[in-house]
Amino acid sequence: MTRRDKQKSLEITRPIRTKRDYEGAKAVVKKISGQAAKDSAAERRMQSLLKELDRFDESEDDADASDLDYSGPRRRWSDGGPGDEE
């Protein structure tokens, strides 16, 4: 096994970046954990998915905390400002 193959095998799952990825990973973990006889590859994949789920939860918590710092108005740049007529 080359160095690249070994490194790739350690990274079983890709990072979870969206809520959709999170829900999909959660479903896979539930499916794997429901299987009676797990092989070592399935066990490693499940552990890797659980780590990524934790990282995603932590990043969401950090994002929520940073939202609390800003007390300004919550509107998009495309919303009309004062004096804009429709």
N, C-alpha and C positions, 0 to 999 in steps of 0.2 A: 504494500500500500504506500503510495507516495505521500509526501508531506501535505500536499493540497487535498488529497482524498481524506486523509486523517482529520484535517481541520474541518472539512465539510461535514464529515460524519458527526463531529461534535456539535455542530450547529444544525440541529434537526428541524427546528421551526424557524420561520421568518418572524421578524418583529411585528407586533400587533400595533397598528397605528390608528385604526378607525373602530367605531362602535360595531360596525358590521363584522370586522375581523374578530373582535372580542366575542361576539355572539357565536360565530362559527367555531372558534377555538373552544368555547365553553361546551358546545354541543359535541365536539370530538372527544373532549375529556370525559364527558358523561358517558359517551358510547364506549370508550376504552375501559373506563372504570367498571362498567356493567358486565364486561366479558369475564368469564370465570377463569379461563386459562390464558394468561398474558405471557407473551414471549418477552425476551429482554429488549428487543427493539421497540415494541409497543410500550413497555414500561419507561424506556428512555424518552420516547416521544411524549408520553403523558407528563413526565416530570419537566421536560422542556416547555411544554405548553403551559403548565402551571406557573413556571417561572415568568414566562412572557405575560400571562394574565396578571400576575402580581406587579410586574413592571408597568403595565398599562394602568392598573388601578392607582399606583403611586403617581404616575404622571398626570392622571386626571385629578387627583387630590391636589397636586402642586398647581395645576391650572386653575382649579377652583379657588385656591388661596390667593393667587395673583389677581383674580377677578375682584376679590374683596377689597384690594388696595385702591382701585379706581372708583371714585364716587361720582363721576361725571355722568352726563346723559347717555343713555343707551340707544343710539340710533345709527343707522348706516350713513355712509358718506353721500349716498344717493338721495336720502330724504331731503325734502325741501327745508331750507332754513328760513329764518325770519325775513319777511319781505318778498318771498317767492310767491308768484301767483300761478295758479293752474290754468 
